[in-house]
Structures are given as structure tokens and as C-alpha cells.
Amino acid sequence: MAAGDSFYIATPIFYVNDVPHIGHAYTEVAADVLARWHRQGGDDTWLLTGTDEHGQKILRTAVANDTTPKAWADKLVADAWLPLLKTINIANDDFIRTTDARHESAVTIFLQKLYDDGFIYSGEYEGYYCVGCEEYKQIDDLMELPSGDYAGKLLCKIHSIPVEVLKEKNYFFRMSDFEQKLLDLYESQPDFIQPESVRNEIIQFVKSGLDDLSISRSSFDWGIKIPWDHSHVLYVWFDALLNYITAIGYGTDEQNFDRRWPAVQLVGKDIARFHAVIWPAMLMAAGLPTPKRVFGHGWLLVGGEKMSKSKLTGIAPSQITDTFGVDAFRYYFMRAISFGQDGSFSWEDLSARYQAELANGFGNLSSRVIAMLTRYRAGEIPSDVTLSEADEAIFAASTRVTAEADAAIERLAIHEALAAIWTLVDDLNGYITIQEPWALAKDPANADRLDAVLFTALRGLGTLAVLLSPFVPDAAEKLWSAIGGVGAVQRQDVRAAFDWAGGPMVTPLESSLFPRIESPEPAPAS
């Protein structure tokens, strides 16, 4: 992207039927890293996240907890979802709730337009409904167990709970009208759906034929009322998908809407169909641009299963951040898992990467360089140095790594961006080992060479601080301040990280960026 371009990125909005786990946090951090990178590159950036608060699942959860759906949603948002953003240091620009008046009014405008334009009609529907997914299921989406409590019953493959047979008079969206238009979209924009595995699945799904979509329910009333028939409420997914445009002014602030839309959308692969089939069809019907890209990332697995509170595999983010810190949490999930693929979480891998890559790798590198400048030059940063071929190689690496990381971010290959940046960490550690500044310091005749080595190492650290700021913002700012960086690190141009502006002095770090942890695995949450 060219600096100054618009970059609007949105996470899915999450159900408030339970508290968040690290699977939710994974998506939030990925979106935040991408948003921070683009902000540092000078792009007109907007990060949206929020909560999905309507539908039968929320209603049943609220009733089970002896409260109203709105009171339940208010409590979960205040006590769990907003604190999550603070816990993992998410710099979102907006937080949308589907119970917000701005959302409900804009949804009504959108819905009325589709109805007036003939894309919505009334009919009767009977099918298998999974309350967990809030979705009617095809027979291929179901399974039957030969034994156990659910023997002989049809179960949702995702939630492993029995589906319900529903028959209702509903309103339908003419989604079948958009089958060929969707296929044309996928062909004309090969990167519209990513990664390739999700793209192939979606294309085959659409090629198999699209049915019209039931978009209303009349058996309960927790939802946005259909404007021309208040005995029906809007299907929760049709409601929720619209958050991406209601939050930026659809129907009320066309100038801001035109400035922001379309968006890059990060979703879990299990909800990619909603975002890559239903959502663009809805937009086409309304005459609006489709999203720039829909990226369906993989699942976080624990013990080989998808992260789930109901299956007791959910891990609260605070269980990790309380021990390893927020930056380590952010780093680990962006580095250890190939973005777009499933990834397994384990305490052992987290601990090993923390010690090897953060504490011993980047953290120790930062401490050593600053300590040597303090010891050998009283904190004064050398200038007017004569660089050797080895020194120039570090500058060349800084330039190359900056470009490689930026290119990876453009592909949404977050793990590749971090891997590229980490080659500079390794190069600098290797450079210091070979140059032996501690040996140079023993002989005054080597003063000029020592200056060049310290200057080169410090310049490399500055590049790392700028490049790593979107990933580990607290540690990057702490390092930036210590090495005399001018201004705030998050305001430095990440696409020119190799050419950062430094000050005349370094100051000692008060503590290690990533202290060693003696007992890395916390006790399970109660």
C-alpha cells in the first residue's frame, strides 16, 4: 500500500453467551497487529471489533442465568469483553454492539431497502437448526453417534449438540440470485477469500447451488424487529454481518462510510461461509461494494480440539498474561502459528519460545548493547564512524528485513513478517559475537572500531524497536526510550524502520524487556 491509503480492518463480533478465551484473543491480536502496522506506515487506519448480542442462543443463556438478554449482554461486555481488549493491549478505534441504537437503526434502513427492491419475500421453511451456530444445517453438516447420551440423534459437527427441527413462516433473502455473481467475484478477485484452502471450500460450496436464506424468526422476540412486520425478528447472522457498515456510518454518515468501506475482514474459518457468501450477496443486493478481502484463519487447538468453553478447553488470556506478560502473549500467537492454518497451543512451547526467543534472543540483545554503550561510552552514542563491510551488512539486513516484513503484512502472513524480523535479531546477536566489542574495549587503539560496532548494533536495535512495535508495543516503547529514539515509537514509519531517528544518548534499562521466568506454567483457572 502507498502511505495515506485507507485501511479498514474488522474482526468478527463475538457472541456474549460466555466469557472470552484465547481463541477470541488470537483474532483480536492479529487484527491489532495489522492495524498498528498500517498506522505506523501512515495509512488512514480503522480497527473495528465488538459483540453480537441478539439471537436465540443469547436469549437462552440469559434465561438460564435468571436475567434478561440485555442485562446479560451489558454485564458480559462490561466485565469480560471490554477488559479483554485492555488485557491484550488492543488499540481498536471503535467497539460496536448489535444492541447499539446506531446499529439497529441502520440495519432497519438496509433491510427496508432490500425489501423495497424485491430481494426479500415471505415463505415457509423447515429444517435442522443448530442454536450454537445460529444456523440452519444441511445434512452433510450433521453427524450421528452410535452410542452415548445422544445416540440416534443428529448432532452439529461443530458443537456436538443435537440440532432442532424447526418449521416456521419466515421472510427469505433471494440469495440464489447471486450464485453466479459470487463465482464471478471469486474469479475476478483471486485474493478475495484467503487462505487457498478456505477459498476452495467456499467456491465448491457455491458451485453446489445456493438456496434462498431464511432471515427472520417468529418463535422468540430477542432481536431487531422486521420493519414491515413486527411479529418477526431478524435472523441473527443477517443482523450481525451488517455491523461492519453500520459502525462506519451506513445510512447516517455517507462521507465516513465512503472513506472507510470496504474492509479487510478477519474471521475464523468456521464462519467464513457467512462472510464470503451471505455477506457479499447482501452487499450486492444493496448496490454496495463487497469487502476487500475475507481471511478465514485456522483454529487454536488444545489437546487436538478446537478451543471451547463448553468442552472445557477454553483458556482465559489472563492465565497467560499474568505469568508471561502481554507482549509475550501477543508475540507467541503471532509467531508460533502460521496465520491461516490451525495451530496447537501448549504451555511447554510457549515457555520454550519465551526463554529462547524473547528473554535470551531479543531481550538479552537489547540489554547487552545498551549496557556496553553505558560502560564503554558513558551512554553517548558514537557518530562520524567509519563502517566496515560487516557493519554495512547489518544495515543491508535492516533494509531487507523491513521490506520483507512489510510485504508479508500485505499478504496477511503475520507469522512470516515476524520470522523475517527475527532474522535481524539473529544477525545482530551473531554480529556482536564475531566483533567482540568487549575485547575491542580493552585496547584504546581500537576505539574507532569499537565506536563503529556499538553504533551499528544500536542502529539495528532501533530498527527492531520500530518493526516490533505493532507486535510487542510495550517492550518496543521501553527499548525506544532507552536508546534515545525521538518521539513515540508507534509514530515512526514502519516502512522506513531501517532509517530511524536516534538521539545523542542511551539510558540503562531499568529491567529486562523479558525477564526470565522460573515457574512458567500457571495453575489452572478455578
C-alpha positions as CSV (number, residue, x, y, z in Angstrom):
1,M,0.0,0.0,0.0
2,A,1.0,3.6,-0.5
3,A,1.3,5.7,2.6
4,G,-2.0,7.5,3.2
5,D,-4.2,4.8,1.7
6,S,-7.4,3.8,3.6
7,F,-7.1,0.6,5.6
8,Y,-10.2,-0.6,7.4
9,I,-9.9,-3.9,9.3
10,A,-12.6,-5.7,11.2
11,T,-12.7,-8.7,13.5
12,P,-15.9,-10.8,13.7
13,I,-18.1,-9.6,16.5
14,F,-18.3,-12.2,19.2
15,Y,-21.3,-13.8,21.0
16,V,-21.8,-12.7,24.6
17,N,-23.1,-16.1,25.7
18,D,-19.8,-16.7,27.6
19,V,-16.5,-15.1,28.6
20,P,-13.7,-14.8,26.0
21,H,-10.8,-17.3,25.7
22,I,-7.5,-17.2,23.9
23,G,-9.2,-18.2,20.6
24,H,-11.1,-14.9,20.6
25,A,-7.9,-13.1,21.7
26,Y,-5.9,-14.6,18.8
27,T,-8.2,-12.9,16.3
28,E,-8.1,-9.6,18.2
29,V,-4.3,-9.6,18.3
30,A,-3.9,-10.4,14.7
31,A,-6.2,-7.6,13.6
32,D,-4.5,-5.2,16.1
33,V,-1.0,-6.1,14.7
34,L,-2.2,-5.4,11.1
35,A,-3.9,-2.1,12.2
36,R,-0.8,-0.9,14.2
37,W,1.5,-1.7,11.2
38,H,-0.7,0.3,8.8
39,R,-1.0,3.2,11.2
40,Q,2.8,3.3,11.5
41,G,3.0,3.2,7.8
42,G,0.9,6.4,7.6
43,D,-2.3,4.7,6.3
44,D,-5.7,6.1,7.2
45,T,-6.4,3.1,9.5
46,W,-9.6,2.0,11.4
47,L,-9.9,-1.1,13.6
48,L,-13.4,-2.3,14.5
49,T,-14.4,-5.0,16.9
50,G,-17.4,-5.7,19.0
51,T,-20.1,-8.0,20.3
52,D,-23.1,-9.9,18.8
53,E,-25.9,-9.8,21.3
54,H,-29.1,-10.9,19.6
55,G,-30.4,-14.4,18.8
56,Q,-31.8,-17.5,20.4
57,K,-28.5,-18.6,22.0
58,I,-28.2,-15.3,23.9
59,L,-31.8,-15.5,25.0
60,R,-31.5,-19.0,26.3
61,T,-28.2,-18.2,28.1
62,A,-29.8,-15.1,29.8
63,V,-32.9,-17.1,30.9
64,A,-30.6,-19.9,32.3
65,N,-28.9,-17.2,34.3
66,D,-32.2,-15.7,35.5
67,T,-31.8,-12.4,33.8
68,T,-32.8,-10.5,30.6
69,P,-30.8,-10.7,27.4
70,K,-29.9,-7.0,27.5
71,A,-28.8,-7.2,31.2
72,W,-26.8,-10.3,30.4
73,A,-25.1,-8.6,27.4
74,D,-24.4,-5.5,29.4
75,K,-22.7,-7.5,32.1
76,L,-20.6,-9.6,29.8
77,V,-19.5,-6.6,27.8
78,A,-18.5,-4.6,30.9
79,D,-17.0,-7.5,32.9
80,A,-15.4,-9.6,30.2
81,W,-15.2,-8.3,26.6
82,L,-14.0,-4.8,27.1
83,P,-11.5,-5.9,29.8
84,L,-10.2,-8.4,27.2
85,L,-9.1,-5.6,24.9
86,K,-7.2,-4.0,27.7
87,T,-5.6,-7.3,28.9
88,I,-4.1,-7.9,25.4
89,N,-3.4,-4.3,24.6
90,I,-5.8,-3.8,21.6
91,A,-5.8,-0.3,20.1
92,N,-9.2,-0.5,18.5
93,D,-10.8,2.6,17.0
94,D,-14.4,1.5,17.7
95,F,-16.4,-1.1,19.5
96,I,-19.8,-1.9,18.0
97,R,-22.6,-3.7,19.9
98,T,-25.6,-5.0,17.9
99,T,-27.8,-3.6,20.7
100,D,-26.5,-0.1,19.9
101,A,-29.2,2.3,18.6
102,R,-26.9,3.3,15.7
103,H,-26.7,-0.3,14.6
104,E,-30.3,-1.2,15.0
105,S,-31.5,1.9,13.1
106,A,-29.0,1.3,10.2
107,V,-30.0,-2.3,10.0
108,T,-33.6,-1.3,9.6
109,I,-32.6,1.1,6.7
110,F,-30.7,-1.7,5.0
111,L,-33.4,-4.3,5.4
112,Q,-36.2,-2.0,4.2
113,K,-34.1,-1.2,1.0
114,L,-33.8,-4.9,0.2
115,Y,-37.5,-5.5,0.8
116,D,-38.4,-2.5,-1.4
117,D,-36.1,-3.7,-4.1
118,G,-37.7,-7.1,-4.2
119,F,-34.9,-9.1,-2.6
120,I,-37.0,-10.3,0.4
121,Y,-40.2,-12.4,0.2
122,S,-42.3,-14.4,2.7
123,G,-42.4,-18.2,2.7
124,E,-42.3,-21.3,4.9
125,Y,-39.2,-23.2,6.0
126,E,-38.5,-26.4,7.7
127,G,-35.0,-27.6,8.6
128,Y,-32.4,-28.6,11.1
129,Y,-31.3,-25.7,13.3
130,C,-28.2,-25.5,15.5
131,V,-28.7,-22.9,18.2
132,G,-24.9,-23.0,18.9
133,C,-24.2,-21.9,15.3
134,E,-27.4,-19.9,15.0
135,E,-27.7,-21.5,11.6
136,Y,-29.9,-24.0,9.6
137,K,-27.8,-27.0,8.8
138,Q,-27.6,-29.2,5.7
139,I,-27.5,-33.0,6.3
140,D,-23.8,-33.0,5.4
141,D,-23.1,-30.7,8.3
142,L,-24.6,-33.2,10.8
143,M,-23.4,-36.4,12.4
144,E,-25.0,-39.3,14.3
145,L,-23.3,-41.1,17.2
146,P,-23.9,-44.9,17.6
147,S,-23.9,-44.7,21.4
148,G,-24.0,-42.4,24.4
149,D,-26.4,-39.8,25.6
150,Y,-27.1,-38.5,22.1
151,A,-27.3,-41.9,20.3
152,G,-29.6,-41.8,17.4
153,K,-29.8,-38.0,17.3
154,L,-28.5,-35.7,14.7
155,L,-25.7,-33.5,16.0
156,C,-24.0,-30.4,14.7
157,K,-20.4,-31.4,13.7
158,I,-19.0,-28.1,15.1
159,H,-20.7,-28.0,18.5
160,S,-21.5,-31.7,19.0
161,I,-25.0,-30.9,20.3
162,P,-28.4,-32.1,18.9
163,V,-30.0,-29.9,16.3
164,E,-33.6,-28.9,16.4
165,V,-36.2,-29.4,13.7
166,L,-37.9,-26.0,13.1
167,K,-40.8,-25.2,10.9
168,E,-41.7,-21.5,10.6
169,K,-43.2,-19.0,8.3
170,N,-40.3,-16.7,7.6
171,Y,-39.0,-14.0,5.4
172,F,-36.4,-15.0,2.8
173,F,-33.5,-13.3,1.1
174,R,-33.1,-14.2,-2.6
175,M,-29.5,-15.4,-2.1
176,S,-29.9,-17.8,-5.0
177,D,-30.0,-14.8,-7.4
178,F,-26.3,-14.1,-6.6
179,E,-24.8,-17.5,-7.2
180,Q,-23.1,-16.6,-10.5
181,K,-22.2,-13.1,-9.3
182,L,-20.4,-14.6,-6.3
183,L,-18.5,-17.0,-8.5
184,D,-17.6,-14.1,-10.8
185,L,-16.3,-12.2,-7.8
186,Y,-14.1,-15.1,-6.7
187,E,-12.7,-15.5,-10.2
188,S,-12.1,-11.8,-10.8
189,Q,-10.5,-11.3,-7.3
190,P,-8.5,-14.4,-6.5
191,D,-7.4,-13.0,-3.1
192,F,-10.9,-12.1,-2.1
193,I,-11.0,-15.2,0.1
194,Q,-7.9,-16.4,1.8
195,P,-6.2,-18.7,2.5
196,E,-6.4,-21.0,-0.5
197,S,-7.9,-23.9,1.4
198,V,-10.9,-21.7,2.6
199,R,-11.2,-20.2,-0.9
200,N,-11.5,-23.7,-2.5
201,E,-14.1,-24.8,0.1
202,I,-16.2,-21.7,-0.5
203,I,-16.1,-22.0,-4.3
204,Q,-17.2,-25.6,-4.1
205,F,-20.0,-24.7,-1.7
206,V,-21.4,-22.0,-4.0
207,K,-21.0,-24.2,-7.1
208,S,-23.1,-26.9,-5.5
209,G,-26.0,-24.4,-5.6
210,L,-27.3,-21.7,-3.3
211,D,-30.8,-21.7,-1.7
212,D,-32.6,-18.6,-0.6
213,L,-31.9,-17.7,3.0
214,S,-34.4,-17.6,5.8
215,I,-33.8,-14.2,7.5
216,S,-36.5,-14.0,10.2
217,R,-37.8,-15.8,13.3
218,S,-41.2,-15.6,14.9
219,S,-40.8,-18.0,17.8
220,F,-38.9,-15.6,20.0
221,D,-38.5,-11.8,20.2
222,W,-34.9,-11.1,21.1
223,G,-33.7,-9.3,18.0
224,I,-34.2,-6.4,15.6
225,K,-37.8,-6.3,14.5
226,I,-38.6,-6.7,10.8
227,P,-39.7,-3.1,10.0
228,W,-42.8,-4.1,8.0
229,D,-43.8,-7.0,10.2
230,H,-43.1,-6.6,14.0
231,S,-44.2,-10.2,14.7
232,H,-40.8,-11.3,13.3
233,V,-37.2,-10.5,14.4
234,L,-34.2,-10.5,12.1
235,Y,-32.0,-13.7,11.8
236,V,-29.1,-13.1,14.0
237,W,-26.4,-13.5,11.3
238,F,-28.2,-11.1,8.9
239,D,-28.2,-8.7,11.8
240,A,-24.6,-9.3,12.9
241,L,-23.0,-9.1,9.4
242,L,-24.2,-5.6,9.0
243,N,-22.1,-4.3,11.9
244,Y,-19.2,-3.8,9.5
245,I,-21.0,-1.0,7.8
246,T,-23.4,0.3,10.5
247,A,-20.3,1.1,12.6
248,I,-18.9,3.4,10.0
249,G,-22.0,5.4,9.1
250,Y,-24.1,3.4,6.7
251,G,-27.4,5.2,6.3
252,T,-26.3,8.1,8.5
253,D,-22.8,9.3,7.6
254,E,-22.2,8.6,4.0
255,Q,-19.0,10.6,4.0
256,N,-17.4,8.5,6.6
257,F,-18.8,5.3,5.1
258,D,-17.3,6.1,1.7
259,R,-14.0,7.0,3.5
260,R,-13.7,3.6,5.3
261,W,-15.5,0.9,3.3
262,P,-14.6,-1.7,2.0
263,A,-12.8,-3.6,4.8
264,V,-10.4,-6.4,5.2
265,Q,-12.2,-8.9,7.4
266,L,-10.5,-11.4,9.7
267,V,-12.7,-14.4,10.7
268,G,-12.4,-17.9,12.0
269,K,-12.6,-20.5,9.2
270,D,-15.8,-21.9,10.7
271,I,-17.7,-18.7,9.9
272,A,-16.0,-18.0,6.5
273,R,-19.2,-19.1,4.6
274,F,-21.2,-16.3,6.3
275,H,-18.6,-13.7,5.4
276,A,-17.6,-14.9,2.0
277,V,-21.1,-16.0,0.7
278,I,-24.0,-14.4,2.6
279,W,-22.3,-11.1,3.3
280,P,-21.1,-10.2,-0.2
281,A,-24.5,-11.3,-1.6
282,M,-26.3,-8.9,0.9
283,L,-24.0,-6.1,-0.2
284,M,-24.5,-6.8,-3.9
285,A,-28.3,-6.7,-3.3
286,A,-27.9,-3.3,-1.7
287,G,-25.7,-2.0,-4.5
288,L,-22.7,-1.7,-2.2
289,P,-19.0,-2.7,-2.7
290,T,-18.0,-6.1,-1.4
291,P,-15.2,-6.4,1.2
292,K,-11.6,-6.1,0.1
293,R,-10.7,-9.5,1.5
294,V,-12.1,-12.2,3.8
295,F,-9.4,-14.1,5.6
296,G,-10.5,-17.2,7.4
297,H,-7.8,-18.1,9.8
298,G,-7.4,-21.5,11.5
299,W,-8.4,-22.7,14.9
300,L,-6.5,-22.7,18.1
301,L,-6.3,-26.3,19.3
302,V,-5.9,-27.6,22.8
303,G,-5.4,-31.3,23.1
304,G,-6.2,-31.7,19.5
305,E,-9.6,-30.0,19.8
306,K,-10.8,-26.5,18.9
307,M,-10.7,-24.1,21.8
308,S,-14.1,-24.3,23.5
309,K,-15.5,-23.3,26.9
310,S,-18.2,-26.0,26.6
311,K,-15.6,-28.7,26.1
312,L,-13.5,-27.3,29.0
313,T,-10.6,-26.5,26.6
314,G,-11.0,-22.7,26.9
315,I,-8.1,-20.8,28.4
316,A,-8.5,-17.3,29.7
317,P,-6.0,-14.8,28.2
318,S,-5.1,-13.7,31.8
319,Q,-3.9,-17.1,32.6
320,I,-1.0,-16.4,30.2
321,T,-0.6,-12.7,30.6
322,D,-0.4,-12.9,34.4
323,T,2.7,-15.1,34.1
324,F,4.4,-14.2,30.8
325,G,3.1,-10.6,30.2
326,V,1.0,-9.1,27.5
327,D,3.8,-8.7,24.9
328,A,4.8,-12.3,25.2
329,F,1.2,-13.3,24.7
330,R,1.0,-11.2,21.5
331,Y,4.3,-12.4,20.2
332,Y,3.7,-16.1,20.8
333,F,0.4,-16.4,19.0
334,M,1.6,-14.3,16.0
335,R,4.9,-16.2,15.7
336,A,4.2,-19.8,16.7
337,I,1.1,-20.3,14.4
338,S,1.1,-20.0,10.7
339,F,-1.7,-17.4,10.2
340,G,-4.4,-19.2,8.2
341,Q,-3.7,-22.7,9.5
342,D,-4.8,-24.5,12.6
343,G,-2.3,-24.3,15.5
344,S,-1.8,-26.2,18.7
345,F,-1.3,-24.3,21.9
346,S,0.9,-25.8,24.7
347,W,2.4,-24.3,27.8
348,E,5.7,-26.1,27.0
349,D,6.0,-24.4,23.6
350,L,5.1,-21.0,25.0
351,S,7.7,-21.3,27.8
352,A,10.4,-22.5,25.4
353,R,9.8,-19.7,22.9
354,Y,9.6,-17.1,25.7
355,Q,13.0,-18.2,27.0
356,A,14.8,-18.7,23.7
357,E,13.4,-16.0,21.5
358,L,12.3,-13.2,23.8
359,A,14.4,-13.5,27.0
360,N,17.6,-14.9,25.5
361,G,17.2,-13.6,22.0
362,F,15.7,-10.1,21.7
363,G,15.7,-9.2,25.4
364,N,19.3,-10.2,26.0
365,L,20.5,-8.5,22.8
366,S,18.9,-5.2,23.9
367,S,20.3,-5.3,27.4
368,R,23.8,-6.2,26.1
369,V,24.0,-3.3,23.6
370,I,22.7,-0.7,26.0
371,A,25.0,-2.0,28.8
372,M,28.1,-1.8,26.5
373,L,27.3,1.7,25.4
374,T,26.8,2.7,29.0
375,R,30.0,1.0,30.2
376,Y,32.3,1.9,27.3
377,R,31.0,5.3,26.2
378,A,29.1,6.6,29.3
379,G,25.8,6.3,27.3
380,E,26.9,8.6,24.5
381,I,26.0,7.3,21.0
382,P,29.1,7.4,18.7
383,S,28.8,9.4,15.5
384,D,31.0,10.0,12.4
385,V,32.1,6.4,12.4
386,T,33.9,4.5,9.7
387,L,31.9,1.4,8.8
388,S,33.4,-1.9,7.7
389,E,31.9,-4.4,5.3
390,A,30.5,-6.3,8.3
391,D,28.8,-3.2,9.6
392,E,27.3,-2.4,6.2
393,A,25.9,-5.9,6.0
394,I,23.9,-5.2,9.1
395,F,22.5,-2.0,7.5
396,A,21.7,-4.0,4.4
397,A,19.9,-6.7,6.5
398,S,17.9,-4.0,8.2
399,T,16.7,-2.6,4.9
400,R,15.9,-6.1,3.5
401,V,14.1,-7.2,6.6
402,T,11.9,-4.0,6.6
403,A,10.8,-4.7,3.1
404,E,10.2,-8.4,3.6
405,A,8.2,-7.8,6.8
406,D,6.0,-5.2,5.0
407,A,5.4,-7.4,2.1
408,A,4.4,-10.2,4.4
409,I,1.9,-8.0,6.2
410,E,0.4,-7.0,2.9
411,R,-0.2,-10.8,2.3
412,L,-1.6,-11.0,5.9
413,A,1.2,-13.5,6.5
414,I,1.8,-12.2,10.0
415,H,4.0,-15.1,11.1
416,E,6.2,-14.6,8.1
417,A,6.6,-10.9,9.0
418,L,7.8,-11.8,12.5
419,A,10.1,-14.6,11.1
420,A,11.7,-12.0,8.8
421,I,12.2,-9.5,11.6
422,W,13.7,-12.2,13.8
423,T,16.5,-12.8,11.2
424,L,17.7,-9.3,12.2
425,V,17.7,-10.3,15.9
426,D,19.8,-13.4,15.0
427,D,22.1,-11.3,12.7
428,L,22.8,-8.8,15.4
429,N,23.5,-11.4,18.0
430,G,25.9,-13.1,15.6
431,Y,27.5,-9.8,14.7
432,I,28.2,-9.0,18.3
433,T,29.7,-12.4,18.9
434,I,32.0,-12.1,16.0
435,Q,33.0,-8.4,16.6
436,E,33.7,-8.9,20.3
437,P,33.2,-5.3,21.5
438,W,34.3,-6.4,25.0
439,A,37.7,-7.4,23.5
440,L,38.0,-4.2,21.5
441,A,37.3,-2.1,24.6
442,K,40.5,-3.4,26.3
443,D,42.8,-1.6,23.8
444,P,42.5,2.2,23.2
445,A,43.9,1.7,19.8
446,N,40.6,0.0,18.8
447,A,38.5,3.0,19.9
448,D,37.3,3.8,16.4
449,R,36.4,0.2,15.6
450,L,34.5,-0.1,18.9
451,D,32.6,3.1,18.1
452,A,31.5,1.6,14.7
453,V,30.5,-1.7,16.3
454,L,28.4,0.0,19.0
455,F,26.9,2.4,16.5
456,T,25.9,-0.5,14.2
457,A,24.4,-2.6,16.9
458,L,22.4,0.4,18.2
459,R,21.1,1.2,14.8
460,G,20.0,-2.4,14.4
461,L,18.2,-2.2,17.8
462,G,16.3,1.0,16.6
463,T,15.1,-0.8,13.5
464,L,13.9,-3.7,15.7
465,A,12.1,-1.4,18.0
466,V,10.2,0.2,15.1
467,L,9.4,-3.1,13.4
468,L,8.3,-4.9,16.6
469,S,6.2,-2.1,17.9
470,P,3.0,-3.5,16.3
471,F,3.7,-6.9,17.9
472,V,5.1,-6.1,21.3
473,P,4.2,-2.4,21.8
474,D,5.2,-2.1,25.5
475,A,8.6,-3.6,25.1
476,A,9.3,-1.7,21.9
477,E,8.4,1.6,23.5
478,K,10.6,0.8,26.5
479,L,13.5,0.0,24.2
480,W,12.9,3.0,22.0
481,S,13.1,5.3,25.0
482,A,16.3,3.7,26.3
483,I,18.1,4.0,23.0
484,G,17.3,7.7,22.6
485,G,14.6,7.4,20.0
486,V,12.9,10.6,19.1
487,G,9.2,10.8,19.8
488,A,7.0,7.8,20.4
489,V,8.0,4.5,18.7
490,Q,4.4,4.0,17.4
491,R,4.7,7.2,15.4
492,Q,7.8,6.0,13.5
493,D,7.3,5.0,9.9
494,V,7.4,1.2,10.0
495,R,8.1,1.0,6.2
496,A,11.3,3.1,6.8
497,A,12.4,1.3,10.0
498,F,15.9,1.0,8.7
499,D,16.2,4.8,8.7
500,W,15.1,5.7,12.2
501,A,16.0,9.0,14.0
502,G,18.1,8.5,17.2
503,G,19.2,10.8,19.9
504,P,22.6,11.5,21.4
505,M,22.4,9.3,24.5
506,V,21.2,5.9,25.7
507,T,19.9,5.3,29.2
508,P,20.1,2.0,31.0
509,L,17.1,-0.3,31.0
510,E,15.5,-0.4,34.5
511,S,14.7,-4.0,34.0
512,S,15.0,-6.7,31.2
513,L,12.4,-6.4,28.4
514,F,11.6,-10.0,29.0
515,P,12.7,-11.2,32.5
516,R,13.4,-14.9,33.0
517,I,10.5,-16.9,34.4
518,E,11.4,-19.6,36.9
519,S,8.0,-21.3,37.1
520,P,6.4,-20.6,33.7
521,E,3.2,-22.7,33.9
522,P,0.5,-21.2,36.0
523,A,-2.0,-23.1,37.9
524,P,-5.3,-23.9,36.1
525,A,-8.0,-21.3,36.5
526,S,-10.6,-22.1,39.1
